Amino acid sequence: MNTAIKTEGLSKTYKGKKGKHVDALKDLNLDVQKGEVFGFLGPNGAGKTTTIKLLMGLIYPTSGEFYINGIAGTSLSYKKMAGYLSENPSFYDYLTGEELLSFVGRTFKMSADAILEGSDRLLKLLDLYDARKRPIKGYSKGMVQRLGLAQCLIHDPDILILDEPMSGLDPIGRILVRDIILDLKSKGKCVFMSTHILNDIETICDRVGIIVKGELRLVESIRDIMAKGIKGYLLTFNTISGHMANFFKTISEDIELTKDFSPDNSPSPLLVKGGKGGLFSTCIIKQEDLESVLSEVIKDKETSIQMIEPVRKGLEELFTEIANED
Amino acid sequence: MVIILEIAKITFKGGMRDKVFITLLAVSILCFIILVPAISSLSMRQPREVSVGLSLSIISFVSLILTIFLGVNLVYRDMERRFAHPVISMPVSREAFILGKFLGLSGIIGSGVAILSAFSLIGITIASRLYQSSIPMSYENFIAAVFFEFIALIIVASASILFSSFSTNLFLPLFATVGVYIIGNVTQAVMDYINSPHGTKLPSPSIYLSKTAYYIFPNLTALDFKFNAIYSLPTSPAYMLTVLSYAILYIIIVLGISVLIFRRRELL
């Protein structure tokens, strides 16, 4: 069995003021596989944190059930296999970083040696080793976030449930956390993470789930999203002949030639040298024109292409479209 | 059990590092060494008795403040500042969390009472040397009085945990715990009055209400052995055992209710 996290009709309704009910999560059916990094994406109040809190037993579902590594969420034992990092982690601030990790390790019934080894390794990895004997109340937000990651990794769980793991981190911290997640993935761990940072999802995740107003609207692999989203190709030329420039003008509305290039006044080939100043001619062509364009370019000896890049509808555009659907 | 002890340990650590706890202990120690002998000497012929009474009252008062402050604050703060979230997300049951908190809190109260008692003996010794008392000092009674004070306080602590287990604000557990302490100290006197010839003249709803309060609230008067300690009066071991059993049963019931409530609580 390869399913790490499975939810079946998981729903949560909060009692609001004046007897009103708020459906924070509606009928969530999700399968997250072992060894997969799953990004959980949604606008504020979409139900991401509610889902994560349900999975961690902090709140109870109104209906539905979930399984972690095949163990029902009603049993406490599934938590032995999971590590959890909350959105704004908050720990007993009178403890030192080292004491916190030691407490977590003992709670997971790790041996003293394993706790010491794991604690030292993680504190060094997350750049907290020098602060290990200081009370947490003196830590910065980023340090608390990194300590949070250390406490959810110390018992080497199979499944990591991370709520906004990059929040409060500086760029270096973000790169560090991203590398840790990628390392976990390479070790076959399952990472379920919610984030607002789309770039993180694109670079880290295998699949993404987009949740809006408590409803899961899309679950798709990042690779498929990227492939489906290709709208055309951006060609960047080293040199382009007047003949080819005129040809591109007939097939593309989105052509940008260098300032001094005027094909009508230059019947002879004009060679445009690319350089640091960005003196390139570029042209966006449709996906279906790529083949014919390439054969034309091959025929024209005075035109050379430096780069062909896909122009795609990114995750951001997709997310905005789905979030605005109603 | 291991997890309960782990939670108790970090709760205890938190209490012992609390500035309020340390400050209160430091002020109390100064009171024991300076104030108790000074005030006791004013009584002329009974400085030892007065010093014992005064010391036990200070222990009682300071420990009560600590119990209410820490008891209410520990669980409430865990919810309010979300310290409980990472703990509950680990393989820690709600029962273990509540019991660990209670054990840790009991440890803090016990340590506080022990430290205060040790320093109070210095004050009592100084006061006793000022004037020879006709009644010898009974250290057994003093220890028994302090021990039962501790038991009374952990009953109050269990009540504070009960109120904190469902309250979403600080004031309810705070005032309710103070209320339990006050009512717990007067129910016996009220019951005695009801059972006296004057009490029979009271309207029946008042009698019914008083009797209900007597059975619901803890009888903290039964745990008060100060008088025996001050005048070195003999105490019956059987009575002490009965009172202790009552206290343990009361605590078990209160913690049981706390666990049932906390199991249903959502950590938002």
Interface residues (C-beta under 8 A of the other chain):
Chain A: K53 M56 G57 L58 I59 Y60 L76 S77 K79 K80 A82 Y84 S86 N88 P89 S90 F91 Y92 D93 Y94 L95 E99 F103 V104 R106 T107 F108 K109 G148 Q151
Chain B: V2 I3 E6 K9 I10 K13 G14 R17 D18 R81 R82 F83 H85 P86 V87 I88 S89 M90 P91 V92 S93 R264 E266 L267 L268
